[in-house]
Amino acid sequence: MRLLFVSRIVGGLGTPISLVFLLPIACNCHVMRGHRIGPLLTAVGWGTAALLAAVSVYFLYQQFIGG
């Protein structure tokens, strides 16, 4: 049970962190060889990353402080 709890925390924190690292790569025309994502998808991606980060912080707050 403890391992499931830890994996849930790591997975929840890893998702917004990986999005923050992947979005600049997806926006780079050189790295993507001319197939970069557009401005609308970029905005949606950053909004999703911000929302997931906020939910992750709230989750940690509930687990360790909020009871």
N, C-alpha and C positions, 0 to 999 in steps of 0.2 A: 504494500500500500504506500509506503514511503517513496518508493521509486516511481510509482505512478504520479504521486503528488509533485515530485521534483521534475519529472518529464513534462508535466502540464505547465509548470512555471517556465521551464526553459523553452518550450514550444511557443508559449504565449509571448515571451519576450523576444524570441528570435524572429518572429514574423515581421514586426515593424522595423526591426534593425536591418533585416535583409532587404526590405523594400527601400529603405533609405539608401542602401548601397547599390541596389539594382536600378533605381530610377535614373540617376545620372548616367549610368552606362547605356540605358535604353534611349536616352536623349542625345547621346553623342553620335553624330553622323559618321565620324571616322571609324569608331569602334563597330558600329552597326552596318558599316559598308553601304551607306546611303539609304538604309531602311529604318531610320529613327522613328520614334513615336511622335505623334502630332501634339500640338499645344493643349488640345482638349483632354487627350488621354494623359498627358503629363499632369495637368491640374487635377484630374480625377485620381491619379496615382498618389500625388502628394496629399490630397485630402484624405484618401484611404489610409495612408501611412500615419497622418496626424490623428485620425480617429482611432486606429489600432493602438497607437502609442498611449492615447488618453485612456482607452479601455484597459490596457495593460497596467497602467499606473493605478487605476481604480481597483483592478483585480488584486494587485499587490497590497493596496491599502486595506481592502476587505479581508484578505488572508492573514495579515500580520498585525493590523491595528484595529480594524473595525469589528472584528469578532464575527 
